[in-house]
Amino acid sequence: MALHHKLCHTLGGSFNLPHSPTHTIVLPHAIAYNAGAAPEAASGIVRALNAGKTSAGAALYDLAQSLGAPMTLKSLGMTETDLDTATDIALSNPYWNPQPMERAGIRELLQDAYEGKSPA
């Protein structure tokens, strides 16, 4: 929740992205980022979504896609040139997070969300 919340506030507040679609796009990626540090929560998501051997992030991504939700930050008006700035803003005053928030990982998360890649 901490990483997801921080990123969505950064993207909405600094880049004027719409609130609900931004949350929908970022959530699967934030869950995937934190899954290793919160395995019980991740496995609970997989069970709740009856996703079998799929990861929690991929299960949430597949659910959003099946519902016709927006899947890319690009589609919301985010520019790729702003991903580094968004990463820096999010890391400038990070919230506590189960998985340490590291620049390379957060930047990759945002790139994947920008492109609409399914989280691993």
ABEGO torsion letter per residue (X at the ends): XAAAAAAAAAAAAAAGBBAAAAAAAAAAAAAAAAAAABAAAAAAAAAAAGAEABBAAAAAAAAAAAAGBBABAAAAGBBAAAAAAAAAAAAABBBBBABBBBAAAAAAAAAAAAAGBBBX
